[in-house]
Structure formats: C-alpha cells, structure tokens
Amino acid sequence: MNELLSVTFDGSVLTPDKPLKLERNKRYLITIVPEEVAPVQNA
C-alpha cells in the first residue's frame, strides 16, 4: 500500500492534514519530500 499525503511539521511532530487509516502500533517507512518539489497527483 502506497499513499501520498500532506503533513505539517511544527518543529517536533509531523501532523497529517487528514485522518489516516493505519494500524496502531505498526511501524511505517516514510519518505519526506518538500511539497514545492513533490509531484502533483490528481485524485
């Protein structure tokens, strides 16, 4: 499962812009790309 989402970083925590449907207590691998260089995808 791959999902593209937007987040906000407040200096210590990444907060998703919308709720996530992820399993609790499961580890995930995240790639960080600044939004201004991220590819635009239409829904």
Secondary structure by P-SEA (a helix, b strand, c coil): ccccbbbbbcccbbbbcccccccccbbbbbbbbcccccccccc
